[in-house]
Amino acid sequence: MATLTLIPAKGCSTRLPRKNILPLGGKPLLAWAAEAARRAGVCGRIIISTEDEAVAAVAREYGIDVPFLRPAELGCDPAGVVQVALHALQTLRTQGEEYKRMIILLPTSPFRTASDIAEAVALFDTKQAKFLLSVSAFDHTPFAAMKLEDGVVSPWFPEYFGRKSQEMPSAFRPNGAIHVLDVAAFEAAGSYFGQPLYAYEMPWPRSLDIDTVADLQMAEAVLAAGLVSWPV
């Protein structure tokens, strides 16, 4: 199956400027994604999509293909990963390239492993899926959430109020590490949340997502503690 692996790496990040090229363990975040993709052995063509020449230069320094620079409007909100991925497919199509499967790896999930990618793709194939994403369990169950109104708190889910966490339903969140998509289904839906949406479960810290300075500091602490290592 012709596979395109996309690493979206915009330069226009609001909370953590140019976060996709910030160093972690001596390597820029986008290099972590590319290395895992190469080692997975299932990723086909691996490319970076960015609107930022500085990001593109770092990607090329690490041997990552940057076949185009996307339009500036796809580098800032409200444009999201879906629009970036559709643009990549359409741009490469004009260059005579067609793909049946797409893998999306966000640089901000540096601790996903090559095995995670290979196992997610294997699950995608086994299920004959059209849409698959990686998930992780919530650190704190959302069913214990409280709402605050006029200084008064009350439970969002009264039926679970006062219960122990182990008595509440399991809950998972998308962690942004891996999307595997059937290209035709993805383009038709215009979303990577099409149904049925299969899940590949990942534990902490492999599901750590970097969006703030505190997240980056946490990732460095994880490395220093030896909980993960380079290469992933």
Solvent accessible surface area in square Angstrom, and as a share of the most:
residue,aa,sasa,rsa
1,M,138,0.62
2,A,49,0.38
3,T,8,0.05
4,L,0,0.00
5,T,0,0.00
6,L,0,0.00
7,I,0,0.00
8,P,10,0.06
9,A,0,0.00
10,K,53,0.22
11,G,9,0.09
12,C,47,0.28
13,S,12,0.08
14,T,110,0.64
15,R,174,0.63
16,L,11,0.05
17,P,90,0.57
18,R,107,0.39
19,K,29,0.12
20,N,6,0.03
21,I,34,0.17
22,L,46,0.23
23,P,82,0.52
24,L,0,0.00
25,G,44,0.42
26,G,64,0.61
27,K,59,0.25
28,P,10,0.07
29,L,0,0.00
30,L,0,0.00
31,A,5,0.04
32,W,0,0.00
33,A,1,0.00
34,A,0,0.00
35,E,40,0.18
36,A,0,0.00
37,A,1,0.01
38,R,107,0.39
39,R,131,0.48
40,A,13,0.10
41,G,69,0.67
42,V,45,0.26
43,C,4,0.02
44,G,59,0.56
45,R,71,0.26
46,I,29,0.15
47,I,0,0.00
48,I,0,0.00
49,S,0,0.00
50,T,0,0.00
51,E,35,0.16
52,D,19,0.10
53,E,94,0.42
54,A,39,0.30
55,V,0,0.00
56,A,0,0.00
57,A,52,0.40
58,V,33,0.19
59,A,0,0.00
60,R,117,0.43
61,E,134,0.60
62,Y,68,0.26
63,G,60,0.58
64,I,7,0.04
65,D,56,0.29
66,V,16,0.09
67,P,36,0.23
68,F,25,0.10
69,L,80,0.40
70,R,9,0.03
71,P,52,0.33
72,A,76,0.59
73,E,123,0.55
74,L,30,0.15
75,G,1,0.01
76,C,49,0.29
77,D,104,0.54
78,P,140,0.88
79,A,21,0.16
80,G,32,0.31
81,V,35,0.20
82,V,22,0.12
83,Q,87,0.38
84,V,6,0.03
85,A,0,0.00
86,L,33,0.16
87,H,38,0.17
88,A,0,0.00
89,L,4,0.02
90,Q,94,0.42
91,T,28,0.16
92,L,0,0.00
93,R,89,0.32
94,T,117,0.68
95,Q,97,0.43
96,G,67,0.65
97,E,48,0.22
98,E,106,0.48
99,Y,32,0.12
100,K,136,0.58
101,R,20,0.07
102,M,0,0.00
103,I,0,0.00
104,I,1,0.00
105,L,0,0.00
106,L,38,0.19
107,P,2,0.01
108,T,11,0.06
109,S,0,0.00
110,P,1,0.00
111,F,0,0.00
112,R,0,0.00
113,T,31,0.18
114,A,14,0.11
115,S,65,0.42
116,D,2,0.01
117,I,0,0.00
118,A,30,0.23
119,E,92,0.41
120,A,0,0.00
121,V,4,0.02
122,A,56,0.43
123,L,50,0.25
124,F,8,0.03
125,D,70,0.36
126,T,107,0.62
127,K,98,0.41
128,Q,157,0.70
129,A,8,0.06
130,K,97,0.41
131,F,10,0.04
132,L,0,0.00
133,L,8,0.04
134,S,0,0.00
135,V,15,0.09
136,S,3,0.02
137,A,54,0.42
138,F,83,0.35
139,D,116,0.60
140,H,158,0.70
141,T,31,0.18
142,P,41,0.26
143,F,45,0.19
144,A,54,0.42
145,A,40,0.31
146,M,81,0.36
147,K,58,0.25
148,L,127,0.63
149,E,104,0.47
150,D,151,0.78
151,G,68,0.65
152,V,100,0.57
153,V,86,0.49
154,S,38,0.25
155,P,31,0.20
156,W,146,0.51
157,F,71,0.29
158,P,89,0.56
159,E,107,0.48
160,Y,39,0.15
161,F,128,0.53
162,G,73,0.71
163,R,116,0.42
164,K,130,0.55
165,S,73,0.47
166,Q,142,0.63
167,E,95,0.43
168,M,22,0.10
169,P,55,0.35
170,S,96,0.62
171,A,22,0.17
172,F,92,0.38
173,R,67,0.24
174,P,75,0.47
175,N,4,0.02
176,G,16,0.15
177,A,0,0.00
178,I,1,0.00
179,H,11,0.05
180,V,0,0.00
181,L,0,0.00
182,D,28,0.15
183,V,5,0.03
184,A,73,0.57
185,A,23,0.18
186,F,0,0.00
187,E,57,0.25
188,A,94,0.73
189,A,55,0.43
190,G,38,0.36
191,S,34,0.22
192,Y,31,0.12
193,F,100,0.42
194,G,13,0.12
195,Q,142,0.63
196,P,84,0.53
197,L,50,0.25
198,Y,68,0.26
199,A,54,0.42
200,Y,22,0.08
201,E,105,0.47
202,M,1,0.01
203,P,68,0.43
204,W,124,0.44
205,P,20,0.13
206,R,67,0.24
207,S,1,0.01
208,L,11,0.05
209,D,56,0.29
210,I,0,0.00
211,D,30,0.15
212,T,46,0.27
213,V,83,0.48
214,A,67,0.52
215,D,41,0.21
216,L,28,0.14
217,Q,116,0.51
218,M,96,0.43
219,A,0,0.00
220,E,70,0.31
221,A,55,0.43
222,V,3,0.02
223,L,34,0.17
224,A,93,0.72
225,A,71,0.55
226,G,59,0.57
227,L,99,0.49
228,V,22,0.12
229,S,75,0.48
230,W,82,0.29
231,P,58,0.36
232,V,19,0.11
